[in-house]
């Protein structure tokens, strides 16, 4: 689980730079904009790869708790909602205005649902880390920023919902092949 932990520190750490006031701006100035973006991307990709590799090598790990059966059922409904929220971060609309930071809110829903459905130590580390990170980042972002402007029409929302549901259905169908865990029989 060490690789999983290192991957989480790298991936979530680089994505938490905004929590330290002025750090991101200082790094961009010190390194230059393009080298900063390249370093940010490299650390993110390395962290992401270590998360995947670490989770594969860590499986199976001891159960921290027995996940309730209703946790799996809840995840079947909560994860598509999380994916719709994540998708709406890229589609200007009412969802984005109401939620303010739908990407982070979607990660909260996704990771929280997975945490409820999985009691294995490596899953608790993975989803618990994402849940803690996304909650902290969501609160910080809400305190830091003003709401986006009012939008007209529902096209962005409809796009986010349709694309989010399509992605959720694809992940549901192939979850066993992608992540080694069967969701539906």
N, C-alpha and C positions, 0 to 999 in steps of 0.2 A: 504493500500500500504506500510505500515511500514514493514511488514514481507518481502515483495518483496525487499524493499530497504536494509534491514539487510542481506538478502540472497545474494544480489548482492555484497554488501561490503565484506562479508566473502568469497564468491566464487572468485570474481575477485581480491580481495585483496591478498589472498594467492597465486593466480596465477600471481601476479605482484611483488612478492618478488625480482625477478631478477633486477628490476628497481633500487633498492638500492644496490650500489656496496658493495659486501662482506657480505651482510645481510644473504643470504642463507647459505653461507659457515660458518658464525659465528653461526647460529642456528644449523646447522648440528654438529658442533664441541661441542657446549654447551649442546645440548640434546643427541647427539649420532645419528648415521645415521638411525637406525631402529626406535627409538622414533620420530625423525624428520619426517620420512616418514609416520608413523602412525598418527601423529598430522596433517600433511599436508593433508592426505587422509580424516581424520575425519572432519577437518574444511571445506574441499571441499564438502564432502557429506552433511554436515549440511547446508552449504550455498546453495547447489543445491536443497535440499529438501525445504528449506525456499523460494527459488525462485519459485518453482512449487506451493507450498502451498499458498504463497503470491499472485501469479498471479491468482490462482483459487478464492481466497477470494476477490481479488480486482475487479473481473469482475462483472458487467461492470463498467467502470469509464468514466468520461466525455471525450468528444472528444476534443483534443488539436487542431486538424485541420482535415479538410475533405481530406482524402487520395484520390489522383487522381485515376481514374479508370485504367489508364495506369500503375500505380504502382503495381497493382495486376498482370497485364499481364507481366510486367517486372520481377516480382518475380517468375513467372512460369519458366522463363528461367535462371534467376540469381541464384536461390537457388540450382538447380542441379549443376551448375558450382561451387558454393561454396562447395557443398558436394564432388564433384570430387577433388577439391583442398585439402579439409580436408583429404580425403582418400589418396591422393598422398603423404601426410606427412609420411605415413607408407610404401610406395612403392618406393624404390630408382629408380629414373628415370630422364628424362629430365625436366619434370614439376617441380620436386623438385629442380633441379639445377637452372632453369630459375627464378622461383618465390622465391627461397631461403627459405622462411618460409611459405609453402603452408597452414599449419594449421591456422596460423593467417590471411593470405590472404583470406582463405575460410570463416573465421568468419566475416571478413570485408564485404565480398560479401553477406553472409547469413543475417547478421544483418542489413546491409544497405538496402537490398531488402525488408526485413520485415518492416523496419522503413518507407520506402516509401509507403508500402501497408497498414499501420495501423496508424491511427491518435488518437487512444484511449490512454488516459494518462498512463495507466499501460503498454501498449505496447511500448509507447515512452520511458518510463523509462527503460524497459527491453532491448529493441533492441538498444536504444540510448547508454545505458551503455556498452553493448557488443561492439558496434561500436567504441565508444571512447577508450575502453580498448584495443581492437584488433589493432586499428590504432597506438596507443602509443607503444604497445608491438612490433608491426611489425617494426616500425621505429627504436626503440631501438635495436631490434635483428639485423636488417640490419647494423646498425652502429657498433655493437659489434662483429659480426662474419664474417668469410670468406665463400665464396660459397663452397658447397659440391663438391667433386671430379667429374670429367667427368665420365659418365656411358656409357656403350656400350649396344646397343639394346634398344628396346622399350617395353619390357615385363612389367616393372614396371608401365609405363605410361598406357599401355593397361589395366592392372589389375585395376589401380586407376579409369580409365574412366568407365570400365564395372561395377565394384563394386559401384562406385559413382552413376551411373545411376540407378542401381538396387535399391539402398537405396533410392534415390530420388523418384523413382516410387512408392515404398512401402509407403513412407511418404506422397506422394501426394494422394494415394488411401485412406489411413487411417487418414489423417490430421484431419478430423472432429472428429473421435473417440479418437484420441490422444490429440488434443489441443482444441477441441470444436469450430473450425472454418472450415467451408466448403471451399475448394479451387476450386473444380470442382463440377459441378452439377450432 
